[in-house]
């Protein structure tokens, strides 16, 4: 049986009223506390005063609703999934928290008629391991001549919204680059320096740590005598476990993976290969990243057979990894949204681009009859399919 540690004592909850909304109340500077930027009496969690300030219990209720949308379920026997779209309240600096970073490329006409065209502008690309490193400019200022040129052909595709799930710690090469012929997107060569994710949290190492922590840490149990205790719900209990471990209730990725890993632990599940563990099976080192598709028509490892949103296509990395997608950015889009093209890319495409986490069920055996604890009776042979 796995050793599973109890959550941190700073995991302070208060439930009130019929809605039973969890509220953190641990005192200034405690993990998970949300506070006003610049407030000397309170240290913001992880330095992020600009992340959503929704109370964690309420945020987990929101994440639960997203996970069980009828046409977009998060859990299946072969996958876990969520969209690239960030939850409401994640600011411009922090966009890209879902193992899916994105930016815009605009290949603009000359600033002045008759001049040479400028280099393609890369807009809103994250610049470092966390949001404190900032981004490139998220928008651009157009000259009168550029506006006139774009107005002449508003339907012309002059750039791309680029979405990447290429993990920040994966070094896989791009086919063709070794021969000096990298593929291009809107005039920009597809290299790791530009198209790979940068946030530390968008990495193979972070995904493996998330799986291990949520698998091996005992969650806070609900009251078995109270049918309305939200902690008796598998998703909510796992989401709040993630709060205790990572304080990332704003992340759909963390809030989806943690309940699945928690249930693998609760149901005495094991990987049949003695040389592997769950972290390595779910997020193997050497895989470029979690593959992307859309909400239907996903075929693992086959970019040609997989559906994508209209106007989007996989960027040819040479390995069918399904980890970089470019979507059309037209002259009209640039005219209408020049001040924040990264935000336009998010609003236009991110909810339709979906991260898929493959689950190799043939490598997993669950011994539910050996499981212990108050939730053992509900174990199935596929407990990672977290049900309401």
Residue pairs with C-beta under 8 A, 6 or more apart in sequence:
1 268
1 370
1 372
2 215
2 216
2 265
2 268
3 216
4 215
4 216
4 217
4 218
4 265
5 216
5 217
5 218
6 217
6 218
7 217
7 218
7 219
7 220
7 241
7 244
7 245
8 31
8 244
8 245
10 26
10 30
10 31
10 32
10 244
11 32
11 220
11 240
11 243
11 244
12 24
12 25
12 26
12 30
13 22
13 23
13 24
13 57
13 220
13 240
14 22
14 23
14 25
15 21
15 22
15 57
15 229
15 230
16 23
18 228
20 57
20 228
20 229
20 230
21 55
21 57
21 58
21 61
22 55
22 56
22 57
22 58
22 60
22 230
22 240
23 55
23 56
23 57
24 30
24 32
24 33
24 34
24 55
24 56
26 32
26 33
27 33
28 35
28 41
28 42
28 43
29 42
29 43
31 45
31 247
32 45
32 56
32 243
32 247
33 42
33 43
33 44
33 45
34 44
34 45
34 49
34 51
34 53
35 41
35 42
35 43
35 44
35 49
36 42
36 49
37 44
37 49
37 50
38 49
45 51
45 247
46 247
47 132
48 94
48 131
50 91
50 93
50 94
50 131
51 89
51 90
51 91
51 94
51 250
52 59
52 87
52 88
52 89
52 90
52 250
53 89
54 62
54 89
54 249
54 250
56 240
56 243
56 247
56 249
57 230
57 240
59 87
59 239
59 249
59 250
59 255
60 230
60 235
60 236
60 239
60 240
60 243
60 249
60 255
61 230
61 236
62 87
63 87
63 235
63 239
63 249
63 252
63 255
63 256
64 233
64 235
64 236
64 239
64 388
66 72
66 74
66 82
66 252
67 73
67 74
67 75
67 82
67 235
67 255
67 256
67 386
68 74
68 235
68 388
71 295
72 83
72 295
74 80
74 81
74 82
74 256
74 386
75 256
75 260
75 384
75 385
75 386
75 387
76 359
76 385
77 359
77 361
77 382
77 385
78 358
78 359
78 361
79 298
79 356
79 357
79 358
79 359
80 256
80 257
80 260
80 356
80 357
80 359
80 384
81 256
81 354
81 355
81 356
81 357
82 98
82 252
82 253
82 256
82 354
82 355
83 98
83 252
83 350
83 351
83 352
83 353
83 354
83 355
84 98
84 100
84 102
84 163
84 292
84 349
84 350
84 351
84 353
84 354
84 355
85 98
85 346
85 350
85 351
86 94
86 95
86 96
86 97
86 98
86 346
86 350
87 250
87 251
87 252
89 250
90 97
90 250
92 124
92 135
92 138
92 340
92 342
92 343
93 131
93 134
93 135
94 131
95 102
95 124
95 342
95 346
96 102
96 126
96 197
96 199
96 202
97 199
97 201
97 202
97 248
97 250
97 251
97 253
98 251
98 252
98 253
98 355
99 165
99 167
99 197
99 202
99 207
99 253
99 289
99 290
99 355
100 163
100 164
100 165
100 202
100 292
100 350
100 353
100 355
101 125
101 126
101 163
101 164
101 197
101 198
101 199
101 202
102 124
102 161
102 162
102 163
102 164
102 342
102 345
102 346
102 350
103 122
103 123
103 124
103 125
103 126
103 135
103 136
103 161
103 162
103 342
103 345
104 121
104 122
104 123
104 124
104 138
104 159
104 160
104 161
104 162
104 329
104 341
104 342
104 344
104 345
105 120
105 121
105 122
105 123
105 159
105 160
105 162
105 185
105 186
105 187
105 188
105 329
106 120
106 121
106 123
106 140
106 158
106 159
106 186
106 329
106 334
106 341
107 117
107 120
107 121
107 158
107 159
107 186
107 187
108 117
108 118
108 120
108 121
108 140
108 142
108 146
108 158
108 334
109 117
109 145
109 146
109 149
109 150
110 116
110 117
110 118
110 145
110 146
110 149
111 118
111 143
111 145
111 146
112 143
112 145
113 145
113 148
113 149
119 187
120 159
120 186
120 187
120 188
121 137
121 140
122 136
122 188
122 194
123 136
123 137
123 138
123 139
123 140
123 341
123 342
124 135
124 136
124 137
124 138
124 139
124 341
124 342
124 343
124 345
125 135
125 136
125 194
125 198
126 133
126 135
126 197
126 198
126 199
127 133
127 134
127 135
127 136
127 198
128 134
128 198
129 168
129 198
129 199
129 200
130 199
130 200
130 201
131 199
133 198
135 342
138 340
138 341
138 342
138 343
139 337
139 338
139 339
139 340
139 341
139 342
140 334
140 338
140 341
141 338
142 150
142 334
142 335
142 338
147 335
149 331
150 158
150 331
150 332
150 334
150 335
151 331
151 335
153 331
154 330
154 331
154 332
154 335
155 330
155 331
155 332
156 330
156 331
157 328
157 329
157 330
158 186
158 329
158 330
158 331
158 334
159 186
159 329
159 333
159 334
159 341
160 185
160 186
160 326
160 327
160 328
160 329
161 326
161 327
161 328
161 329
161 341
161 344
161 345
161 348
161 349
162 185
162 195
162 315
162 324
162 325
162 326
162 327
162 345
163 292
163 324
163 325
163 326
163 327
163 345
163 349
163 350
163 353
164 195
164 196
164 197
164 289
164 323
164 324
164 325
165 197
165 202
165 289
165 290
165 291
165 292
165 323
165 324
165 355
166 172
166 192
166 195
166 196
166 197
166 288
166 289
166 317
166 321
166 323
166 324
167 196
167 197
167 202
167 203
167 204
167 207
167 287
167 288
167 289
168 196
168 197
168 198
168 199
168 200
168 202
168 203
169 203
169 204
169 205
170 196
170 203
170 204
170 285
170 286
170 287
170 288
170 289
171 192
172 286
172 288
172 317
172 319
172 321
174 182
174 183
174 190
174 191
174 192
174 195
174 317
174 318
175 316
175 317
175 318
175 319
176 182
176 183
176 318
177 189
177 190
177 191
182 189
182 190
182 191
183 189
183 190
183 315
183 316
183 317
184 190
185 195
185 315
185 326
186 326
186 329
188 194
190 315
190 316
190 317
190 324
195 315
195 324
197 203
197 289
200 206
202 289
204 283
204 284
204 285
204 287
204 289
207 257
207 279
207 282
207 283
207 290
208 279
208 280
208 282
208 283
208 285
209 279
210 242
210 246
210 254
210 257
210 258
210 261
211 257
211 261
211 278
211 279
211 282
211 283
212 261
212 277
212 278
212 279
213 245
213 246
213 261
214 238
214 241
214 242
214 245
214 257
214 258
214 259
214 261
214 262
214 265
215 261
215 262
215 264
215 265
215 278
215 279
216 265
217 241
217 244
217 245
219 231
219 237
219 238
219 240
219 241
219 244
219 262
220 231
220 237
220 240
220 241
220 244
221 231
221 237
221 373
221 374
221 375
222 229
222 230
222 231
222 232
222 233
222 237
222 374
223 229
223 231
223 232
224 232
224 374
226 232
230 236
230 237
231 237
231 240
233 388
234 259
234 262
234 263
234 375
234 378
234 386
234 387
234 388
235 259
235 386
235 388
237 259
237 262
237 375
238 255
238 258
238 259
238 260
238 261
238 262
238 263
238 386
239 249
239 255
239 258
239 259
241 258
241 259
241 262
242 248
242 249
242 254
242 255
242 258
242 259
243 249
245 258
246 254
246 258
248 254
248 255
249 255
253 355
257 282
257 357
259 386
260 359
260 384
260 385
260 386
261 278
261 282
261 384
263 379
263 383
263 384
263 386
264 278
264 364
264 366
264 383
264 384
266 371
266 373
266 375
266 376
266 379
266 383
267 366
267 367
267 368
267 371
267 376
267 379
267 380
267 383
268 366
268 367
268 368
268 370
268 371
268 372
268 379
269 278
269 364
269 365
269 366
269 367
269 383
269 384
270 364
270 365
270 366
270 367
271 277
271 278
271 281
271 363
271 364
272 363
272 364
272 365
273 281
273 363
276 363
281 360
281 363
281 364
282 357
282 359
283 290
283 357
287 321
288 317
288 319
288 321
288 323
289 321
289 323
290 323
290 355
290 356
290 357
291 298
291 300
291 301
291 321
291 322
291 323
291 355
291 356
291 358
292 322
292 323
292 325
292 353
292 354
292 355
292 356
293 299
293 306
293 307
293 308
293 322
293 353
293 354
293 356
294 307
294 308
294 309
294 352
294 353
294 354
295 352
295 354
296 307
297 306
297 307
298 306
298 307
298 354
298 356
299 305
299 306
300 322
300 356
300 358
301 320
301 322
302 320
303 314
303 320
303 322
306 314
306 322
308 314
308 325
308 353
309 327
309 349
309 352
309 353
311 327
311 328
311 349
312 325
312 326
312 327
312 328
312 349
312 353
313 325
313 326
313 327
314 322
314 324
314 325
315 324
315 325
315 326
317 323
317 324
325 353
327 345
327 348
327 349
327 353
329 341
329 345
333 341
333 344
333 348
334 341
336 344
337 343
337 344
359 384
361 382
364 384
366 379
366 380
366 381
366 382
366 383
368 376
368 379
368 380
368 381
368 383
371 379
